[in-house]
Amino acid sequence: MFTQQESVTELRSGIDQLDAQIRALFERRRELSHAVQRARMTEGGSRTDTGREMQVIKGYADDFGRQGTAISLALLEICRGVSPAAEG
């Protein structure tokens, strides 16, 4: 049987592992987002698609409420980044 402290330590370790996975997933999403932006611009489109962004926001809001909206807005901002043309 675990002591309460050992249990908390072990649970926090699990959270740390999940946080690392979430950061890796954010990075992969950012890579894909930049690829989409480059493809859209190559085809003469705009860098962002507000309709698509609204779908993303709605999905997070549906799952997590008001906090989901905040999460999705932060995620979109992180993944949108700077214009691929400005990245060189």
Secondary structure, 3 states (H helix, E strand, C coil): CCCHHHHHHHHHHHHHHHHHHHHHHHHHHHHHHHHHHHHHHHCCCCCCCHHHHHHHHHHHHHHHCHHHHHHHHHHHHHHHCCCHHHHC
